Amino acid sequence: MKAKPEKMLAISAKGTVPVLELPNAEVLDESYDIIRWALRQSDPQNWLSADLGSAISDLIERNDGQFKTDLDHYKYWERFPAESQGEYRLRGEQFLAELEVLLSRQSYLLAERITLADIALFPFVRQFAFVDKDWFDQSPYPKLRAWLEQLLNSKLFLAAMKKSPPWQDGDSPISL
């Protein structure tokens, strides 16, 4: 993020990733919008799951709202001195406890298979876990830990996390 490409800054004033410029010049600069756009192009594993549509969007909204705020305060607690890091962790744990309940009912958050909810929430739970991995490994969320571990070891995640040089204008597209 220290060497932001000029083209990215030209199409999205936010200056954050991800950013996707569509052939019609529409710009998507929110992860959820990009994921939904991509899945509307091709969704071979049915992650959008029309039968779970509102449950998926509701869970993602809650994640992207209060839990994301709690995660940021917990991860960067020095920037938010109003409370201790432990207090911020406790706030975030309320959502983790809800995810644990969901995972006690089935293998994934909303079904017996991966849905968009799992894909969208996974990076945030991963960040929360790695703020203090020793604590997380001992936390009272065994189902959530197993879910996270499974996704961390998935072929899709391992392929997506391959290191590559930063994309530059004119480079070929990168695909998994």
C-alpha positions as CSV (number, residue, x, y, z in Angstrom):
1,M,0.0,0.0,0.0
2,K,3.0,2.3,0.1
3,A,3.4,2.3,-3.7
4,K,-0.2,2.9,-4.9
5,P,-0.5,2.7,-8.7
6,E,-1.5,6.0,-10.2
7,K,-4.2,4.3,-12.3
8,M,-5.8,2.9,-9.1
9,L,-5.8,6.4,-7.5
10,A,-7.3,7.9,-10.7
11,I,-10.3,5.5,-10.7
12,S,-10.9,5.4,-7.0
13,A,-10.3,8.4,-4.8
14,K,-10.5,6.1,-1.7
15,G,-7.0,4.8,-2.6
16,T,-7.7,1.4,-1.0
17,V,-7.8,-2.0,-2.5
18,P,-9.6,-3.8,-3.9
19,V,-10.6,-1.8,-6.9
20,L,-12.1,-3.2,-10.1
21,E,-12.7,-1.1,-13.2
22,L,-15.3,-2.8,-15.4
23,P,-15.2,-2.6,-19.2
24,N,-18.1,0.0,-19.1
25,A,-15.9,2.2,-16.9
26,E,-17.9,1.5,-13.8
27,V,-15.6,1.2,-10.7
28,L,-16.2,-1.1,-7.8
29,D,-14.1,-0.4,-4.8
30,E,-15.8,-2.5,-2.1
31,S,-14.9,-6.1,-1.6
32,Y,-18.5,-7.3,-1.3
33,D,-19.5,-5.5,-4.5
34,I,-16.6,-7.0,-6.4
35,I,-17.3,-10.5,-5.0
36,R,-21.0,-10.3,-6.0
37,W,-20.1,-9.0,-9.5
38,A,-17.6,-11.8,-10.0
39,L,-20.1,-14.4,-8.8
40,R,-22.8,-13.1,-11.1
41,Q,-20.3,-13.8,-14.0
42,S,-19.6,-17.3,-12.8
43,D,-20.6,-19.1,-9.6
44,P,-19.7,-22.7,-10.2
45,Q,-20.0,-23.7,-6.5
46,N,-23.3,-21.7,-5.9
47,W,-21.8,-19.4,-3.3
48,L,-24.5,-16.8,-3.9
49,S,-27.2,-19.4,-2.9
50,A,-30.4,-17.7,-3.8
51,D,-32.2,-19.7,-1.1
52,L,-29.9,-18.1,1.6
53,G,-29.7,-14.7,0.0
54,S,-31.1,-12.6,2.8
55,A,-29.3,-14.6,5.5
56,I,-26.0,-14.2,3.7
57,S,-26.4,-10.5,3.2
58,D,-27.5,-10.0,6.8
59,L,-24.5,-11.8,8.2
60,I,-22.1,-9.9,5.9
61,E,-23.7,-6.6,6.9
62,R,-23.2,-7.3,10.6
63,N,-19.6,-8.4,9.9
64,D,-18.9,-5.3,7.9
65,G,-20.5,-3.1,10.5
66,Q,-20.0,-3.5,14.2
67,F,-17.6,-6.5,14.0
68,K,-15.3,-4.7,11.5
69,T,-15.2,-1.7,13.9
70,D,-14.5,-3.9,16.9
71,L,-11.8,-5.7,14.9
72,D,-10.1,-2.4,13.9
73,H,-10.2,-1.2,17.5
74,Y,-8.8,-4.5,18.8
75,K,-6.1,-4.8,16.1
76,Y,-5.0,-1.1,16.2
77,W,-5.9,-0.4,19.9
78,E,-3.1,2.1,20.3
79,R,-5.0,4.4,17.9
80,F,-8.2,4.1,20.1
81,P,-7.0,4.7,23.6
82,A,-10.6,5.1,25.0
83,E,-10.6,1.4,26.0
84,S,-8.0,-1.3,26.5
85,Q,-7.2,-3.9,23.9
86,G,-8.9,-6.5,26.1
87,E,-12.1,-4.5,26.1
88,Y,-12.1,-4.2,22.3
89,R,-11.5,-8.0,22.1
90,L,-14.5,-8.6,24.3
91,R,-16.6,-6.5,22.0
92,G,-15.5,-8.5,19.0
93,E,-16.0,-11.8,20.8
94,Q,-19.8,-11.2,20.9
95,F,-19.8,-11.8,17.1
96,L,-17.3,-14.7,17.4
97,A,-19.7,-16.3,19.9
98,E,-22.6,-16.0,17.4
99,L,-20.4,-17.6,14.7
100,E,-19.6,-20.4,17.0
101,V,-23.3,-21.0,17.5
102,L,-23.9,-21.1,13.8
103,L,-21.0,-23.5,13.3
104,S,-22.4,-25.8,16.0
105,R,-25.5,-26.3,13.7
106,Q,-23.7,-27.1,10.5
107,S,-20.2,-27.4,8.9
108,Y,-20.2,-23.8,7.6
109,L,-21.8,-20.6,8.7
110,L,-25.2,-21.0,7.0
111,A,-25.2,-24.4,5.4
112,E,-23.4,-27.7,5.1
113,R,-21.3,-26.2,2.3
114,I,-19.4,-23.0,1.7
115,T,-21.5,-20.0,0.8
116,L,-20.6,-16.4,0.2
117,A,-21.0,-15.7,3.9
118,D,-18.0,-18.0,4.7
119,I,-15.9,-16.4,1.9
120,A,-16.7,-12.8,3.0
121,L,-16.3,-13.3,6.7
122,F,-13.2,-15.5,6.6
123,P,-10.6,-12.7,6.1
124,F,-12.0,-10.7,9.1
125,V,-12.1,-13.7,11.4
126,R,-8.5,-14.5,10.3
127,Q,-7.4,-11.0,11.2
128,F,-9.1,-11.1,14.6
129,A,-7.5,-14.5,15.3
130,F,-4.0,-13.4,14.4
131,V,-4.0,-10.3,16.6
132,D,-3.2,-12.7,19.4
133,K,-3.0,-16.2,18.0
134,D,-2.1,-17.7,21.4
135,W,-5.3,-16.3,22.9
136,F,-7.4,-17.4,19.9
137,D,-6.0,-20.9,20.0
138,Q,-7.2,-21.2,23.6
139,S,-10.5,-19.3,23.1
140,P,-13.9,-21.0,23.7
141,Y,-14.6,-21.2,20.0
142,P,-13.5,-24.7,18.9
143,K,-15.9,-24.8,15.9
144,L,-14.8,-21.4,14.7
145,R,-11.1,-22.4,15.1
146,A,-11.7,-25.6,13.0
147,W,-13.6,-23.6,10.4
148,L,-10.8,-21.0,10.2
149,E,-8.2,-23.7,10.0
150,Q,-10.0,-25.5,7.2
151,L,-10.3,-22.3,5.1
152,L,-6.7,-21.4,5.8
153,N,-5.6,-24.7,4.4
154,S,-7.9,-24.7,1.4
155,K,-6.5,-24.9,-2.1
156,L,-8.3,-21.7,-3.0
157,F,-6.8,-19.7,-0.1
158,L,-3.3,-21.1,-0.7
159,A,-3.5,-20.2,-4.4
160,A,-4.8,-16.7,-3.7
161,M,-2.0,-16.0,-1.2
162,K,0.8,-16.8,-3.6
163,K,3.2,-13.9,-3.6
164,S,3.4,-11.9,-6.8
165,P,4.9,-8.6,-7.7
166,P,2.4,-5.7,-7.5
167,W,0.4,-5.4,-10.7
168,Q,1.3,-2.5,-12.9
169,D,-0.8,-0.9,-15.7
170,G,-0.1,-2.9,-18.8
171,D,0.6,-6.2,-17.0
172,S,-1.4,-9.2,-17.9
173,P,-4.3,-10.1,-15.7
174,I,-3.6,-12.4,-12.8
175,S,-5.9,-15.3,-12.3
176,L,-6.0,-18.3,-10.0
